Amino acid sequence: MDFTGHSGWLIGYIIGLVVVLAVVALVVPILVLAARIGTQAGTILEDLKKAETNTAGLNGLNETIASALAIIAGLKRGRTRLGG
């Protein structure tokens, strides 16, 4: 292309190319990090499901505590009745 007498267009094209390259240089790392975060999120979700399964038994813990407290209260009553 002959830009004789049209140096403004040449400068405009160069500035436009630099801007496009700068945007690409900034967006590509963001997309790479987003993909990595997506992969890690899947792994974290799997681990959270395993933790939920492993701690499901704790759901009845309040009932166990209430039963233990009732047993302790009964033992204390028995001890006081026996004079201890």
MDTraj code that builds the backbone (N, CA, C; nanometers):
import mdtraj as md
import numpy as np

residues = "MET ASP PHE THR GLY HIS SER GLY TRP LEU ILE GLY TYR ILE ILE GLY LEU VAL VAL VAL LEU ALA VAL VAL ALA LEU VAL VAL PRO ILE LEU VAL LEU ALA ALA ARG ILE GLY THR GLN ALA GLY THR ILE LEU GLU ASP LEU LYS LYS ALA GLU THR ASN THR ALA GLY LEU ASN GLY LEU ASN GLU THR ILE ALA SER ALA LEU ALA ILE ILE ALA GLY LEU LYS ARG GLY ARG THR ARG LEU GLY GLY".split()
xyz = np.array([
    [0.0842, -0.1178, 0.0000],
    [0.0000, 0.0000, 0.0000],
    [0.0889, 0.1244, 0.0000],
    [0.0427, 0.2227, -0.0674],
    [0.1170, 0.3483, -0.0768],
    [0.0473, 0.4515, 0.0114],
    [0.1148, 0.4913, 0.1174],
    [0.0572, 0.5883, 0.2103],
    [0.1155, 0.7277, 0.1895],
    [0.1671, 0.7532, 0.0717],
    [0.2243, 0.8841, 0.0420],
    [0.1140, 0.9890, 0.0515],
    [0.1351, 1.0841, 0.1356],
    [0.0373, 1.1897, 0.1553],
    [-0.0739, 1.1518, 0.2516],
    [-0.0718, 1.0314, 0.3012],
    [-0.1743, 0.9857, 0.3951],
    [-0.1093, 0.9303, 0.5231],
    [-0.0140, 1.0023, 0.5741],
    [0.0579, 0.9532, 0.6919],
    [-0.0338, 0.9414, 0.8137],
    [-0.1391, 1.0176, 0.8172],
    [-0.2356, 1.0081, 0.9274],
    [-0.3025, 0.8709, 0.9308],
    [-0.3349, 0.8171, 0.8132],
    [-0.3948, 0.6832, 0.8073],
    [-0.2966, 0.5780, 0.8561],
    [-0.1717, 0.5920, 0.8161],
    [-0.0693, 0.4962, 0.8584],
    [-0.0548, 0.4987, 1.0102],
    [-0.0493, 0.6167, 1.0666],
    [-0.0386, 0.6292, 1.2131],
    [-0.1630, 0.5708, 1.2803],
    [-0.2789, 0.5953, 1.2214],
    [-0.4026, 0.5406, 1.2758],
    [-0.4039, 0.3890, 1.2748],
    [-0.3592, 0.3299, 1.1631],
    [-0.3521, 0.1838, 1.1555],
    [-0.2552, 0.1269, 1.2585],
    [-0.1427, 0.1924, 1.2740],
    [-0.0423, 0.1446, 1.3706],
    [-0.0973, 0.1545, 1.5126],
    [-0.1599, 0.2672, 1.5462],
    [-0.2178, 0.2832, 1.6799],
    [-0.3277, 0.1799, 1.7028],
    [-0.4109, 0.1576, 1.6020],
    [-0.5164, 0.0567, 1.6141],
    [-0.4602, -0.0818, 1.6369],
    [-0.3551, -0.1173, 1.5640],
    [-0.2907, -0.2478, 1.5810],
    [-0.2319, -0.2616, 1.7212],
    [-0.1689, -0.1561, 1.7703],
    [-0.1112, -0.1595, 1.9052],
    [-0.2215, -0.1767, 2.0095],
    [-0.3335, -0.1086, 1.9925],
    [-0.4451, -0.1198, 2.0870],
    [-0.5006, -0.2618, 2.0859],
    [-0.5193, -0.3189, 1.9679],
    [-0.5719, -0.4558, 1.9578],
    [-0.4761, -0.5544, 2.0235],
    [-0.3484, -0.5400, 1.9981],
    [-0.2509, -0.6293, 2.0597],
    [-0.2482, -0.6143, 2.2120],
    [-0.2640, -0.4920, 2.2606],
    [-0.2657, -0.4696, 2.4056],
    [-0.3889, -0.5351, 2.4683],
    [-0.5025, -0.5232, 2.4018],
    [-0.6251, -0.5847, 2.4543],
    [-0.6108, -0.7366, 2.4574],
    [-0.5572, -0.7928, 2.3509],
    [-0.5368, -0.9384, 2.3467],
    [-0.4404, -0.9811, 2.4562],
    [-0.3343, -0.9038, 2.4766],
    [-0.2360, -0.9379, 2.5795],
    [-0.2969, -0.9317, 2.7191],
    [-0.3995, -0.8508, 2.7397],
    [-0.4641, -0.8417, 2.8703],
    [-0.5760, -0.9451, 2.8875],
    [-0.6459, -0.9772, 2.7810],
    [-0.7612, -1.0667, 2.7908],
    [-0.7195, -1.2134, 2.7976],
    [-0.6168, -1.2523, 2.7248],
    [-0.5754, -1.3933, 2.7226],
    [-0.5402, -1.4445, 2.8624],
    [-0.4589, -1.3744, 2.9418],
    [-0.4312, -1.4262, 3.0774],
    [-0.5569, -1.4361, 3.1637],
    [-0.6499, -1.3442, 3.1454],
    [-0.7746, -1.3494, 3.2224],
    [-0.8529, -1.4748, 3.1852],
    [-0.8594, -1.5072, 3.0573],
    [-0.9302, -1.6276, 3.0142],
    [-0.8617, -1.7544, 3.0633],
    [-0.7290, -1.7542, 3.0658],
    [-0.6554, -1.8702, 3.1169],
    [-0.6846, -1.8894, 3.2652],
    [-0.6845, -1.7809, 3.3413],
    [-0.7148, -1.7901, 3.4846],
    [-0.8591, -1.8342, 3.5081],
    [-0.9510, -1.7866, 3.4261],
    [-1.0907, -1.8270, 3.4407],
    [-1.1067, -1.9765, 3.4161],
    [-1.0361, -2.0296, 3.3178],
    [-1.0425, -2.1733, 3.2913],
    [-0.9856, -2.2522, 3.4081],
    [-0.8765, -2.2036, 3.4656],
    [-0.8152, -2.2718, 3.5797],
    [-0.9083, -2.2683, 3.7010],
    [-0.9723, -2.1552, 3.7226],
    [-1.0673, -2.1430, 3.8341],
    [-1.1847, -2.2381, 3.8141],
    [-1.2323, -2.2509, 3.6905],
    [-1.3417, -2.3425, 3.6618],
    [-1.3047, -2.4862, 3.6923],
    [-1.1831, -2.5252, 3.6585],
    [-1.1360, -2.6606, 3.6881],
    [-1.1271, -2.6822, 3.8386],
    [-1.0713, -2.5866, 3.9087],
    [-1.0585, -2.5993, 4.0533],
    [-1.1943, -2.5991, 4.1214],
    [-1.2897, -2.5257, 4.0685],
    [-1.4236, -2.5224, 4.1273],
    [-1.4879, -2.6606, 4.1197],
    [-1.4669, -2.7310, 4.0096],
    [-1.5200, -2.8667, 3.9981],
    [-1.4595, -2.9598, 4.1015],
    [-1.3299, -2.9495, 4.1221],
    [-1.2619, -3.0316, 4.2221],
    [-1.3118, -2.9983, 4.3621],
    [-1.3282, -2.8713, 4.3903],
    [-1.3767, -2.8286, 4.5221],
    [-1.5184, -2.8798, 4.5459],
    [-1.6021, -2.8751, 4.4436],
    [-1.7393, -2.9236, 4.4574],
    [-1.7416, -3.0733, 4.4902],
    [-1.6576, -3.1511, 4.4228],
    [-1.6489, -3.2941, 4.4522],
    [-1.6054, -3.3179, 4.5967],
    [-1.5059, -3.2430, 4.6415],
    [-1.4571, -3.2590, 4.7786],
    [-1.5630, -3.2185, 4.8811],
    [-1.6404, -3.1151, 4.8510],
    [-1.7475, -3.0743, 4.9422],
    [-1.8555, -3.1813, 4.9516],
    [-1.8846, -3.2480, 4.8415],
    [-1.9823, -3.3567, 4.8449],
    [-1.9311, -3.4722, 4.9301],
    [-1.8005, -3.5013, 4.9200],
    [-1.7407, -3.6061, 5.0044],
    [-1.7491, -3.5661, 5.1517],
    [-1.7224, -3.4398, 5.1813],
    [-1.7288, -3.3928, 5.3204],
    [-1.8708, -3.4038, 5.3732],
    [-1.9691, -3.3744, 5.2890],
    [-2.1084, -3.3857, 5.3312],
    [-2.1420, -3.5310, 5.3655],
    [-2.0940, -3.6224, 5.2830],
    [-2.1173, -3.7648, 5.3087],
    [-2.0477, -3.8083, 5.4376],
    [-1.9249, -3.7631, 5.4566],
    [-1.8473, -3.8048, 5.5736],
    [-1.9020, -3.7493, 5.7042],
    [-1.9698, -3.6359, 5.6980],
    [-2.0200, -3.5734, 5.8209],
    [-2.1702, -3.5926, 5.8390],
    [-2.2314, -3.6761, 5.7578],
    [-2.3766, -3.6972, 5.7677],
    [-2.4158, -3.7546, 5.9035],
    [-2.3284, -3.8329, 5.9645],
    [-2.3572, -3.8915, 6.0951],
    [-2.3703, -3.7885, 6.2061],
    [-2.3150, -3.6725, 6.1861],
    [-2.3241, -3.5677, 6.2883],
    [-2.4651, -3.5103, 6.2989],
    [-2.5495, -3.5441, 6.2044],
    [-2.6861, -3.4939, 6.2042],
    [-2.7613, -3.5362, 6.3305],
    [-2.7333, -3.6555, 6.3818],
    [-2.8006, -3.7046, 6.5018],
    [-2.7274, -3.6728, 6.6308],
    [-2.6283, -3.5861, 6.6238],
    [-2.5474, -3.5561, 6.7417],
    [-2.6286, -3.4891, 6.8524],
    [-2.7211, -3.4019, 6.8193],
    [-2.8021, -3.3346, 6.9215],
    [-2.8864, -3.4355, 6.9991],
    [-2.9368, -3.5362, 6.9296],
    [-3.0145, -3.6399, 6.9973],
    [-2.9250, -3.7206, 7.0920],
    [-2.8044, -3.7500, 7.0480],
    [-2.7091, -3.8231, 7.1322],
    [-2.6741, -3.7426, 7.2563],
    [-2.6511, -3.6134, 7.2389],
    [-2.6180, -3.5266, 7.3525],
    [-2.7350, -3.5225, 7.4508],
    [-2.8572, -3.5093, 7.3991],
    [-2.9747, -3.5045, 7.4867],
    [-2.9883, -3.6356, 7.5653],
    [-2.9641, -3.7470, 7.4978],
    [-2.9720, -3.8764, 7.5674],
    [-2.8634, -3.8869, 7.6746],
    [-2.7427, -3.8425, 7.6419],
    [-2.6337, -3.8478, 7.7389],
    [-2.6639, -3.7593, 7.8593],
    [-2.7191, -3.6432, 7.8369],
    [-2.7537, -3.5544, 7.9485],
    [-2.8632, -3.6163, 8.0357],
    [-2.9598, -3.6838, 7.9740],
    [-3.0649, -3.7502, 8.0517],
    [-3.0067, -3.8632, 8.1357],
    [-2.9120, -3.9370, 8.0792],
    [-2.8466, -4.0457, 8.1539],
    [-2.7674, -3.9893, 8.2706],
    [-2.6946, -3.8815, 8.2459],
    [-2.6151, -3.8191, 8.3521],
    [-2.7063, -3.7685, 8.4638],
    [-2.8182, -3.7066, 8.4250],
    [-2.9120, -3.6568, 8.5262],
    [-2.9672, -3.7732, 8.6087],
    [-2.9980, -3.8847, 8.5435],
    [-3.0468, -4.0030, 8.6160],
    [-2.9417, -4.0588, 8.7100],
    [-2.8183, -4.0616, 8.6665],
    [-2.7102, -4.1097, 8.7536],
    [-2.6912, -4.0187, 8.8746],
    [-2.7015, -3.8873, 8.8529],
    [-2.6895, -3.7938, 8.9655],
    [-2.8034, -3.8148, 9.0652],
    [-2.9254, -3.8353, 9.0137],
    [-3.0383, -3.8618, 9.1049],
    [-3.0146, -3.9895, 9.1811],
    [-2.9675, -4.0938, 9.1139],
    [-2.9407, -4.2197, 9.1819],
    [-2.8354, -4.2052, 9.2901],
    [-2.7330, -4.1273, 9.2605],
    [-2.6242, -4.1083, 9.3579],
    [-2.6773, -4.0350, 9.4817],
    [-2.7583, -3.9309, 9.4599],
    [-2.8106, -3.8560, 9.5753],
    [-2.9058, -3.9414, 9.6564],
    [-2.9831, -4.0278, 9.5976],
    [-3.0758, -4.1153, 9.6701],
    [-2.9997, -4.2199, 9.7507],
    [-2.8843, -4.2583, 9.6967],
    [-2.8048, -4.3567, 9.7699],
    [-2.7171, -4.2916, 9.8780],
    [-2.7226, -4.1598, 9.8811],
    [-2.6480, -4.0875, 9.9859],
    [-2.5070, -4.0542, 9.9426],
    [-2.4770, -4.0508, 9.8132],
    [-2.3416, -4.0273, 9.7652],
    [-2.3166, -3.8939, 9.7159],
])
top = md.Topology()
chain = top.add_chain()
for i, resn in enumerate(residues, 1):
    res = top.add_residue(resn, chain, resSeq=i)
    for name in ("N", "CA", "C"):
        top.add_atom(name, md.element.get_by_symbol(name[0]), res)
traj = md.Trajectory(xyz[None], top)
